[in-house]
Amino acid sequence: SSGINAEYGGHLHSYERTCPVVAGDCVTPGHGTVYVIVGAAGKFLDSQYYNHYPWSKYQNCDKFGFERITANSTHMHVEFVTAPGEEVLDVITIPTWEETATDHVFKRRH
């Protein structure tokens, strides 16, 4: 994780967000990376659903939408919002990386 608060991707035509993750485990906010796929504003949505892993906290393959982000020096407030309609479907506040976060060693999952 190395102090990375959030990682964004958009290849899939859908939306997914994880908890803060280190080595496949959910950890305290500010101690891991939140992974977000924001691809729900395209021409079509992928019809297949995601696998339900423990770190996957919100998934959407049904509604078009976008990410609305506000940030300051202490945190980033993130909302997944439908378009049209502007209904907020997912919300997370991602704090800055805490200096107290310990270094984690990658552990391979079998």
C-alpha angles and dihedrals in degrees: 000000000000097000096312108143100187140007120199129201132167111184096111116070095235142059130262134163131187134205115255101292136201119175092341096310129109111243138181115293109267092032101074146029123272111214118208131184111197110180102124097109096072135104093279139002123242108253097211120087127228125256111262102243118172092247094053105094103171133018132178128183096150109065135048114237152140140229118257112198132186120179143178135171094288106039150355119235111207129190131180105216128190121238118238104027102029094233110165108231102170134023132184135165113212114198124209115271109280118235087221092063109116124227112263127210117223111248118199116233118219 
